[in-house]
Amino acid sequence: MQSQINAHLPALRTLVLVVDTGSFTEAGKKCGLTPSGVSKQLSRLEDVLGVRLFERTTRKVRPTLAGLELCLRVRPLFESFEDAARAVADQQERIEGRLRISAAPAYGRAVLIPALKALCETHPALRLELQLTGRRLDFVEDEIDLAIREGALVDSSLIARSLGVAHVGLYASAGYVKRRGAPRGLADLARHDVVTVPLANAGLGLHPDVRRLALVPRFQVDDLFAVAELAESGAGIAPLPDYLARARVERGSLHRLLPRTDVARFPIHAVYPSRRHLPRRVQAVVDALTVSA
């Protein structure tokens, strides 16, 4: 009997609608059935239960005592379902809940965290967990919702939204330039102190002239913020992405050298598994990063 009732849940919902509207026609409009379809559905339910649920005439339909009793018992179930569905839909639309994001450390500190801080001030129910790492994390194994990827994308199954292109230029402090002079071309870098991350980490788009130089850096650090700080201290010339150098140039601690030359370029994307039923909190973060790009 239980399995038979489960198979007729749509009919139970139709029963409630007929009782509420007093009409097969109006109930059919709400559940996508013709009046005859409503009648057939309820007749099958009556056969399963072995009771008559409605008195039918050519002019109106009226529930029997059994039909009214059944309606009163099952209506709370459907109301609870509708309340739950509304709650889930509202949660999907509200910018709240936990969001796990992966990004490279430099982009995370320079761009992502300031954008997310502003977003959290506007949406206090939003909870963020950041993993700042140079590794490309797996969405399933590492349980992340959104990733910021720098460089070429290799997984075509993911949805990617462009956040622009990072331009890597050469930067140095005024003190270094005063002491050692400024390069007139990329070839001059061989006579300067260079501060950089390992060139293998520079990504695609490295200027061919830089590759040919086979530079031996004075300082090599696997952290772009440390590279920027060394350049600010006068330790040498540093190739830095514009998103990391911009604030330092504005406050005068670094100066762009060879301003018409990019030593590297690489795309930046916000990446997520699917655009279907995308949580509003993910969309809000992507929108915030697009504005700040």
C-alpha positions as CSV (number, residue, x, y, z in Angstrom):
1,M,0.0,0.0,0.0
2,Q,2.8,2.4,0.9
3,S,4.5,2.0,-2.5
4,Q,1.1,2.5,-4.2
5,I,0.5,5.7,-2.3
6,N,4.0,7.0,-3.2
7,A,3.3,6.4,-6.9
8,H,0.2,8.5,-6.6
9,L,1.7,11.6,-4.9
10,P,0.8,13.7,-7.9
11,A,-2.8,12.6,-7.6
12,L,-2.8,13.5,-3.9
13,R,-1.6,17.0,-4.9
14,T,-4.3,17.2,-7.4
15,L,-6.9,16.2,-4.8
16,V,-5.8,19.1,-2.6
17,L,-6.1,21.5,-5.5
18,V,-9.6,20.3,-6.4
19,V,-10.8,20.7,-2.8
20,D,-9.2,24.1,-2.6
21,T,-10.6,25.4,-6.0
22,G,-13.8,23.3,-6.1
23,S,-13.2,22.7,-9.8
24,F,-11.5,20.1,-11.9
25,T,-10.9,22.8,-14.5
26,E,-9.2,25.2,-12.1
27,A,-7.2,22.4,-10.5
28,G,-6.0,21.2,-13.9
29,K,-4.8,24.7,-14.8
30,K,-2.5,24.7,-11.7
31,C,-1.1,21.2,-12.3
32,G,-1.0,21.2,-16.1
33,L,-3.8,18.7,-16.7
34,T,-7.1,18.9,-18.6
35,P,-10.3,18.4,-16.6
36,S,-10.6,14.9,-17.9
37,G,-6.9,14.2,-17.0
38,V,-7.7,15.4,-13.4
39,S,-10.8,13.1,-13.3
40,K,-8.8,10.1,-14.5
41,Q,-6.0,10.7,-12.0
42,L,-8.4,10.9,-9.1
43,S,-10.3,7.9,-10.3
44,R,-7.1,5.8,-10.2
45,L,-6.4,7.1,-6.7
46,E,-9.9,6.1,-5.6
47,D,-9.3,2.6,-7.0
48,V,-6.1,2.3,-5.1
49,L,-7.7,3.4,-1.8
50,G,-11.0,1.7,-2.4
51,V,-13.0,4.8,-1.4
52,R,-14.9,7.5,-3.2
53,L,-13.2,10.8,-2.8
54,F,-15.5,13.2,-4.7
55,E,-19.2,13.4,-5.6
56,R,-19.3,14.5,-9.2
57,T,-22.2,16.2,-11.0
58,T,-22.4,18.0,-14.3
59,R,-22.3,21.3,-12.6
60,K,-19.9,20.9,-9.6
61,V,-17.6,18.6,-7.7
62,R,-17.8,18.1,-3.9
63,P,-15.4,16.1,-1.7
64,T,-16.8,13.2,0.2
65,L,-16.0,12.9,3.9
66,A,-13.2,10.5,3.0
67,G,-11.9,12.9,0.4
68,L,-12.0,15.8,2.8
69,E,-10.3,13.8,5.5
70,L,-7.5,12.7,3.1
71,C,-7.1,16.3,1.9
72,L,-6.7,17.6,5.5
73,R,-4.1,15.0,6.3
74,V,-1.9,15.4,3.1
75,R,-2.2,19.2,2.7
76,P,0.5,19.9,5.4
77,L,2.9,17.6,3.5
78,F,2.7,19.6,0.3
79,E,2.8,22.9,2.2
80,S,6.0,21.8,3.9
81,F,7.5,20.8,0.6
82,E,6.6,24.2,-0.9
83,D,8.1,26.0,2.1
84,A,11.3,24.0,1.7
85,A,11.4,24.7,-2.0
86,R,11.0,28.4,-1.4
87,A,13.7,28.4,1.3
88,V,16.2,26.6,-1.0
89,A,15.3,29.0,-3.9
90,D,15.7,32.0,-1.6
91,Q,19.0,30.8,-0.3
92,Q,20.2,30.3,-3.9
93,E,19.3,33.9,-4.7
94,R,20.6,35.4,-1.5
95,I,24.3,36.2,-1.2
96,E,25.1,34.2,1.9
97,G,26.6,30.9,3.0
98,R,30.1,29.4,2.6
99,L,32.2,29.9,-0.5
100,R,35.6,28.2,-1.0
101,I,37.9,30.0,-3.5
102,S,41.3,29.0,-4.8
103,A,43.8,31.5,-6.3
104,A,47.5,32.1,-6.7
105,P,49.0,33.9,-3.6
106,A,50.0,37.2,-5.3
107,Y,46.6,37.6,-7.1
108,G,44.8,36.6,-3.9
109,R,46.5,39.2,-1.8
110,A,46.6,42.0,-4.3
111,V,43.2,41.7,-5.9
112,L,41.0,38.9,-4.5
113,I,41.1,39.8,-0.8
114,P,40.4,43.5,-1.3
115,A,37.4,42.7,-3.6
116,L,36.1,40.1,-1.2
117,K,36.5,42.3,1.8
118,A,34.2,44.9,0.2
119,L,31.7,42.2,-0.8
120,C,31.6,40.9,2.7
121,E,30.9,44.4,4.1
122,T,27.8,44.5,1.9
123,H,26.7,40.9,2.5
124,P,27.4,40.0,6.2
125,A,26.0,36.5,5.8
126,L,28.6,35.5,3.3
127,R,31.4,33.3,4.6
128,L,34.6,32.9,2.6
129,E,37.4,30.3,2.7
130,L,40.4,31.1,0.6
131,Q,43.2,28.7,-0.5
132,L,46.1,30.8,-1.8
133,T,48.4,28.4,-3.6
134,G,50.3,28.0,-6.8
135,R,48.8,24.5,-7.3
136,R,45.7,24.1,-9.5
137,L,43.3,22.5,-7.0
138,D,40.6,20.0,-8.0
139,F,37.0,21.2,-7.6
140,V,35.8,17.8,-6.3
141,E,38.8,16.5,-4.3
142,D,39.6,19.9,-2.8
143,E,36.0,20.9,-2.4
144,I,36.3,24.4,-3.9
145,D,33.5,26.4,-5.6
146,L,35.5,28.9,-7.6
147,A,39.1,29.1,-8.8
148,I,41.1,32.0,-10.2
149,R,43.4,30.6,-12.8
150,E,46.4,32.5,-14.4
151,G,47.8,31.3,-17.7
152,A,46.4,28.9,-20.2
153,L,43.3,26.9,-19.3
154,V,43.7,23.1,-19.8
155,D,40.3,21.7,-18.6
156,S,37.7,22.5,-21.3
157,S,34.9,21.0,-19.2
158,L,35.0,24.0,-16.8
159,I,33.1,27.3,-17.3
160,A,35.6,30.2,-17.5
161,R,35.0,33.9,-17.4
162,S,37.8,36.3,-18.4
163,L,39.1,38.7,-15.8
164,G,41.5,40.3,-18.3
165,V,45.2,39.9,-19.2
166,A,48.0,40.5,-16.8
167,H,50.9,42.5,-18.3
168,V,54.3,41.8,-16.7
169,G,56.6,44.8,-16.8
170,L,60.0,45.7,-15.3
171,Y,60.1,47.7,-12.1
172,A,62.7,49.1,-9.9
173,S,63.1,51.7,-7.1
174,A,64.3,55.2,-7.7
175,G,67.3,54.4,-5.5
176,Y,68.3,51.5,-7.6
177,V,67.9,53.5,-10.9
178,K,70.0,56.3,-9.4
179,R,72.7,53.9,-8.4
180,R,72.8,51.6,-11.4
181,G,71.0,53.4,-14.1
182,A,68.0,52.2,-16.2
183,P,68.2,49.6,-18.9
184,R,67.6,51.0,-22.4
185,G,66.5,47.6,-23.7
186,L,66.0,44.0,-22.6
187,A,69.5,43.1,-23.5
188,D,70.8,45.5,-20.8
189,L,69.2,43.3,-18.1
190,A,72.3,41.1,-18.3
191,R,74.3,43.9,-16.7
192,H,71.7,44.5,-13.9
193,D,70.7,42.8,-10.7
194,V,67.4,41.0,-11.4
195,V,64.9,39.9,-8.7
196,T,62.4,37.3,-9.9
197,V,60.4,34.2,-9.3
198,P,61.8,31.1,-11.0
199,L,61.4,31.7,-14.7
200,A,59.7,28.3,-15.0
201,N,56.9,29.8,-12.9
202,A,56.5,32.8,-15.1
203,G,53.8,31.1,-17.3
204,L,53.2,31.3,-21.0
205,G,53.9,34.5,-22.9
206,L,57.4,35.2,-21.7
207,H,59.1,37.6,-24.1
208,P,61.5,35.7,-26.4
209,D,64.3,38.2,-25.8
210,V,64.1,37.4,-22.1
211,R,64.3,33.7,-22.8
212,R,67.3,34.1,-25.0
213,L,69.2,36.1,-22.3
214,A,69.3,33.1,-19.9
215,L,69.4,35.5,-17.0
216,V,71.0,34.5,-13.7
217,P,68.9,36.4,-11.1
218,R,70.6,38.1,-8.1
219,F,67.6,37.1,-6.0
220,Q,65.2,34.3,-6.9
221,V,62.2,33.9,-4.6
222,D,59.1,31.8,-5.1
223,D,56.8,34.5,-3.8
224,L,55.9,37.6,-5.9
225,F,55.2,39.8,-2.9
226,A,58.7,39.1,-1.7
227,V,60.0,39.9,-5.1
228,A,58.1,43.3,-5.1
229,E,59.4,44.1,-1.6
230,L,63.0,43.3,-2.6
231,A,62.6,45.6,-5.6
232,E,61.2,48.4,-3.4
233,S,64.2,48.0,-1.1
234,G,66.5,48.7,-4.1
235,A,67.8,45.1,-4.5
236,G,67.3,45.0,-8.2
237,I,64.9,45.1,-11.2
238,A,61.8,42.9,-10.9
239,P,59.4,41.6,-13.5
240,L,55.9,42.1,-11.9
241,P,52.4,41.7,-13.1
242,D,50.6,45.0,-13.3
243,Y,48.0,44.1,-10.7
244,L,50.8,43.7,-8.1
245,A,52.9,46.7,-9.2
246,R,50.1,49.3,-9.7
247,A,49.7,50.4,-6.0
248,R,53.5,50.6,-5.6
249,V,53.9,52.8,-8.7
250,E,51.1,55.0,-7.4
251,R,52.8,55.6,-4.1
252,G,56.2,56.0,-5.8
253,S,58.1,53.1,-4.3
254,L,58.5,51.5,-7.7
255,H,58.9,52.9,-11.2
256,R,58.1,51.2,-14.5
257,L,61.2,50.7,-16.7
258,L,60.9,50.2,-20.5
259,P,57.2,51.1,-20.3
260,R,56.4,50.0,-23.8
261,T,57.7,46.5,-23.3
262,D,56.0,43.6,-21.5
263,V,58.3,40.8,-20.6
264,A,55.3,38.5,-20.3
265,R,51.5,38.4,-20.6
266,F,49.0,35.8,-19.3
267,P,45.2,35.6,-19.2
268,I,43.3,35.5,-15.9
269,H,40.0,33.6,-15.6
270,A,37.4,32.9,-12.9
271,V,36.6,29.2,-13.3
272,Y,33.7,27.1,-11.9
273,P,32.3,23.7,-12.7
274,S,28.9,24.6,-14.2
275,R,26.7,27.7,-15.1
276,R,23.5,25.7,-14.4
277,H,22.0,26.8,-11.1
278,L,25.0,28.9,-10.3
279,P,24.8,30.1,-6.7
280,R,24.3,33.8,-6.4
281,R,27.3,34.1,-4.1
282,V,29.6,32.7,-6.8
283,Q,28.1,35.1,-9.4
284,A,28.6,38.0,-7.0
285,V,32.3,37.2,-6.5
286,V,32.9,36.8,-10.2
287,D,31.0,40.1,-10.9
288,A,33.1,41.9,-8.2
289,L,36.4,40.7,-9.7
290,T,35.2,41.6,-13.2
291,V,34.6,45.2,-12.0
292,S,38.0,45.4,-10.3
293,A,39.9,43.8,-13.3
